Amino acid sequence: MIQTVTSTELPIDERLAIKKNVIAGSEPGKRLCIVTGTHGDELEGQMVCYEMARRLNESIGSLDGVVEIYPALNPLGIDTIQRGIPNFDLDMNRIFPGNPEGSVAEQMAFSIIEDLKGADLVIDIHSSNLYLRETPQARINVLDEDRLVPVATLLNLDFVWIHDAATVLEATLAHSLNSTGTPCVVVEMGVGQRINHKMCYRLVDGIFNLMREMGMWKGIVNRNAISNPIVCKGDNVEFLNAATSGIFITELKCGVVVADGEEIGQIVEPLTGAILSRVVSPVEGYLFTIRAYPIVYEGSLMARIYRMGS
Ligand SMILES: [Zn+2]
């Protein structure tokens, strides 16, 4: 059943509506919410929502409880290929929990939180940005570690990154929900403005695996295909930055183990044919983020590597 979570008038006789699809099973049970599209340039969540709805509709008899699918928390951003909310120059994931008396964007954020409150679990799907490619991973605040790591490890991801409390942004959807008692796990994968089908299917398989553990899904889950992620705490991550500006050339994709001293890629100069600098891993570790957009400036983030054996 399609429901409108919140809607507001646009200036010229149009309405902006945030919608969800409420898919109810035959038996009462838990409530799982899949949300995405907070950042309009991150699209993998669209395919995950589609595939979730498709599989649920196909085997609705296997569902107990309710799955609610919110594909577009920032519809204007998606429409205009913009990360934030157009016209407001605003990152929507910095205005939660919103304010019922605030601006239109804050009112919508407030309505979204009110709507999601009380869910047994919320999965908030992101797709990095235009610049970085991410292996499928969960991001968890250390304060929520005990509650969310067991959930994240069921989602068929490669990596679970537990952040220090100091680096957590308080105005995100996930933080607003977690700090008020509704568990929310953030998934990051792929790269902005593109859809990686394999990653989407993997996450969908993971969500059904999780639903089975939650007692929501009686259907088939291929448990042998579910991966066991690396779980990492924040201070075991190396951030590699560009030593020079230039064009980044690499053969590597994220999701591989690199050796201490291994070259991740080169930063080159098209005008002269010179190699300006090399991006080299300072440790043996798991490469879970790599630069996707080739134009780089001195200091640009090139890779993130989880130090293994640390
Ligand atoms: Zn995002």
Residues whose N, C-alpha, C, O or C-beta is under 5 A from the ligand:
A	BS01	ZN	H39 E42 H126 S127 S128
